[in-house]
Amino acid sequence: MIANTEPETVPEAALPKKTKVIPPIGHMLLPGLFWAICCFTAGVVVLVFARGWVVSAQSMQVGLIYAAGAALAVWPSVVIARYFVHRSSVWRWAILLFLLLGLTTFFTACLFALQYRTYFSQWHGEPFSQSWMWQQMFTAAGAVYTYIVLGLRLYIPIALAGLFVTSWWLNRLPD
């Protein structure tokens, strides 16, 4: 006797609705803009009021680096969170909170490393030589260390409040 090897068909109405892992980009624009503005504001306000900087091109540049790092973190955070949790829930909110925090830190540190590399490149050796590679690596490591030690404090308290609101907002996006 030969066994039936054809798969059984299940009516499509009986299957659970799947969430799109990649949401429309338009749905993420406002929460992403809000998150970038929160990080920009956090950086500039803390520099001006807590550290005594004047509002200048330099403080605005630091704020723009913070905003760019935040803006770059939104899309991957949403995609990864939707991949692991398919419905809007507390778990997706927690994952979004963690991912926004981590990826914003990562992208902002990378942007600071690029800024350091641009500044210190005038003293680096010949491009693509062994010493140049070491100089690139240690310049980036120094930039990331400086950002972690001095730059992460700029997020508190403004961006920390914005992190909770943005995570909640992104969690509430339609599936």
C-alpha positions in Angstrom: 0.0 0.0 0.0 1.4 3.4 -0.9 1.1 6.3 1.6 -0.5 9.6 0.6 2.4 12.0 0.3 0.4 15.1 -0.7 0.2 17.8 2.0 -3.2 18.6 3.5 -4.5 22.0 2.5 -5.7 24.3 5.3 -8.2 27.0 4.5 -6.5 30.4 4.4 -9.1 31.8 6.9 -8.0 29.3 9.5 -4.4 30.5 9.4 -3.3 33.2 11.8 -2.7 36.6 10.2 1.0 37.2 9.6 2.6 40.5 10.5 4.7 42.3 7.9 8.2 42.3 9.2 9.1 45.4 7.2 6.4 48.0 7.8 5.8 50.9 5.3 8.5 53.5 5.7 5.8 56.2 6.1 4.6 54.6 9.3 8.0 55.1 10.9 8.7 58.6 9.8 7.0 60.5 12.7 8.3 58.2 15.5 11.7 58.3 13.9 11.7 62.1 13.6 10.5 62.3 17.2 13.3 60.1 18.4 15.9 62.1 16.4 14.6 65.4 17.8 14.7 63.9 21.4 18.3 62.9 21.0 19.3 66.2 19.3 17.6 68.2 22.1 19.1 66.0 24.8 22.6 66.5 23.4 22.4 70.3 23.0 20.5 71.0 26.2 22.9 69.1 28.4 25.9 70.6 26.7 24.6 74.1 27.0 23.0 74.0 30.5 25.0 71.4 32.3 28.4 71.7 30.8 28.4 75.5 30.0 28.9 75.3 26.3 27.5 78.2 24.2 25.0 77.5 21.4 27.4 77.4 18.5 28.1 75.4 15.4 30.1 72.9 17.4 27.3 72.2 19.8 24.8 71.9 16.9 27.2 69.5 15.2 27.3 67.3 18.3 23.4 67.4 18.4 23.2 66.5 14.7 25.5 63.5 15.2 23.2 62.4 18.1 20.1 62.9 15.9 21.6 61.1 12.9 22.5 58.1 15.1 19.0 58.0 16.5 17.5 58.2 13.0 19.6 55.4 11.7 18.6 53.2 14.6 14.8 53.3 14.1 14.3 51.2 11.0 16.5 48.2 12.1 15.0 48.3 15.5 11.4 48.0 14.2 12.4 45.3 11.7 14.2 43.2 14.3 11.4 43.6 16.9 8.7 42.6 14.4 10.7 39.6 13.3 10.9 38.2 16.8 7.4 39.3 18.1 4.6 39.4 15.5 2.0 41.2 17.5 2.0 44.5 19.3 2.6 43.5 22.9 4.7 44.2 26.0 7.4 41.9 24.7 7.7 43.9 21.4 7.8 47.1 23.4 10.6 45.8 25.6 12.5 44.6 22.6 12.0 47.9 20.9 13.2 49.7 24.0 16.4 47.6 24.2 17.1 47.8 20.4 16.5 51.6 20.2 18.9 52.1 23.1 21.5 49.7 21.8 21.4 50.6 18.1 21.2 54.4 18.8 24.4 54.0 20.9 26.0 51.9 18.2 25.2 54.2 15.3 26.1 57.3 17.2 29.4 55.8 18.3 30.1 54.9 14.6 29.4 58.5 13.5 31.7 59.8 16.2 34.4 57.4 15.0 34.0 58.8 11.5 34.3 62.3 12.8 37.4 61.4 14.7 38.8 59.7 11.7 38.2 62.8 9.6 40.0 65.0 12.1 43.0 62.7 12.8 43.5 61.6 9.2 45.9 64.4 8.6 48.4 62.8 10.9 47.9 59.2 9.7 50.3 57.3 7.5 50.1 56.3 3.9 46.6 54.9 3.0 46.1 51.2 3.2 49.5 50.5 4.8 49.8 48.4 7.9 50.5 51.4 10.1 47.5 53.1 8.6 45.2 50.2 9.4 46.4 50.2 13.0 45.9 54.0 13.2 42.3 53.6 11.9 41.5 50.9 14.4 42.9 52.8 17.4 41.3 56.1 16.3 37.9 54.4 16.1 38.5 52.6 19.4 39.4 55.9 21.0 36.3 57.6 19.6 34.0 54.9 20.8 35.6 54.9 24.3 35.3 58.7 24.5 31.6 58.5 23.4 30.8 55.8 26.0 32.6 57.7 28.8 31.5 61.2 28.0 28.7 61.1 25.4 26.2 58.6 26.9 25.5 61.0 29.8 24.1 63.5 27.4 21.0 61.3 26.8 19.8 61.6 30.4 17.0 62.6 31.2 15.5 64.0 28.0 16.3 61.2 25.6 15.5 58.6 28.2 11.9 59.9 28.4 11.8 60.0 24.6 13.0 56.4 24.4 10.0 55.1 26.3 7.6 57.2 24.2 9.2 56.3 20.9 9.2 52.6 21.8 5.6 52.7 22.8 4.7 54.6 19.5 6.6 52.2 17.3 5.0 49.2 19.1 1.6 50.7 18.3 2.2 50.8 14.6 -0.3 48.8 12.6 0.7 45.3 11.8 
